Amino acid sequence: MKLALHRSIIFWSGLFVMGFVCWAWWDSTRMRSGLGMGHYGASHALGGIVFFNDPSTYKTWFDRGKLRKTFALETLPAPHVLKFDPDRERNDDWDMDGPENARVRYWNEYRIQCFMIKGAWFLFIPHWLILLAVALPWSAMIFWRSRRRKRTITP
Amino acid sequence: MVRHDLLAVPPQKTHDHAMKQRLHRSITFWSGLLVMGFLVWAWWDSERLSSNAKRDPYWGRSTWGGVFIGNSGENPLGDLSFLSPPPSRSWNFSRAPATEVLRHTPEAFPPPIFFRPEGLPAAESEEVLNRWIDHDVEPLPFTVREQVILTLRYVGNDGSWILFVPHWLILLTVAAVWIALLLWRASRRRKAAAL
């Protein structure tokens, strides 16, 4: 029995979602987009999304703009969770264009120590992880579908 | 009998009819009310929240009873906010509680203001700066004008300026135009009726 993938909703919706994630990934390498409400917010840039809580501000906002071209970009940044640490020294002579900042985590550490207060946290989720989280269940579902079809058709 | 009388004089009646203003059928009347209603709301809203829009080097803000429009100049300080990963030119919209620490001395009708850093009144600017350095109370007792002076003293650079237009002035301007248009309409109608 043929797979007839073109008649599968799972197949097309998965492609659609993954296409969107790929577009978002690409977009995050050249633009930054963000929105927030109250103490919470999300910022989309540098190959992933940062979800954060910042008790020092309270506002509703939307933001979109071009990234600095000089900013180095990591191909597969690692996911991470950061918390504001009051005991850590603040790094005031941080070099925006220095070689170390190729790591997204480095940038986020700088941001949380410089601009936030106790209770602030960052959660960074890279796009490759989101893509993987969609692609794996999707291929599993396609696989089960093919097995199901084989069983039902073959007597 | 009364009813019969009325029906007996139709020409008289149409004439009276044309003389009436019939404001409820005027687009000017209703759109003016709508715009002024919005302005009154915006005025009230600006006393409790700050609504901001930014596109470097320009920024706009409705707060403290008026609208600010500014240019942060040739070499802006940059977005010293965690919201903007690598500094860049961007659009930004936000709404937040009106600043309390820098809260101005409440003024019911603040005057319109326009300043460039090089055009600041020297004596007043010095006095405001000293008052700011000596301050030991918060919120700081500054008027909108003094806030603008302080801001330009601190972050003003080549090409920067700040314009403040109070909401009462915007409302007054719209109301004046609205009344003028309605008066014009009334005179047109009177002329048409006289024909």
Chai-1 contact restraints between the chains, C-beta under 6 A:
chainA,res_idxA,chainB,res_idxB,connection_type,confidence,min_distance_angstrom,max_distance_angstrom,comment,restraint_id
A,R32,B,P85,contact,1.0,0.0,6.0,A-B,restraint_1
A,A45,B,P85,contact,1.0,0.0,6.0,A-B,restraint_2
A,K59,B,S94,contact,1.0,0.0,6.0,A-B,restraint_3
A,K59,B,A96,contact,1.0,0.0,6.0,A-B,restraint_4
A,T60,B,R95,contact,1.0,0.0,6.0,A-B,restraint_5
A,W61,B,S94,contact,1.0,0.0,6.0,A-B,restraint_6
A,F62,B,F93,contact,1.0,0.0,6.0,A-B,restraint_7
A,D63,B,S90,contact,1.0,0.0,6.0,A-B,restraint_8
A,D63,B,N92,contact,1.0,0.0,6.0,A-B,restraint_9
A,R64,B,W91,contact,1.0,0.0,6.0,A-B,restraint_10
A,G65,B,S88,contact,1.0,0.0,6.0,A-B,restraint_11
A,G65,B,R89,contact,1.0,0.0,6.0,A-B,restraint_12
A,G65,B,S90,contact,1.0,0.0,6.0,A-B,restraint_13
A,K66,B,S88,contact,1.0,0.0,6.0,A-B,restraint_14
A,K66,B,R89,contact,1.0,0.0,6.0,A-B,restraint_15
A,L67,B,P86,contact,1.0,0.0,6.0,A-B,restraint_16
A,L67,B,S88,contact,1.0,0.0,6.0,A-B,restraint_17
A,R68,B,P86,contact,1.0,0.0,6.0,A-B,restraint_18
A,R68,B,S88,contact,1.0,0.0,6.0,A-B,restraint_19
A,F71,B,P86,contact,1.0,0.0,6.0,A-B,restraint_20
A,R111,B,F82,contact,1.0,0.0,6.0,A-B,restraint_21
A,F115,B,F82,contact,1.0,0.0,6.0,A-B,restraint_22
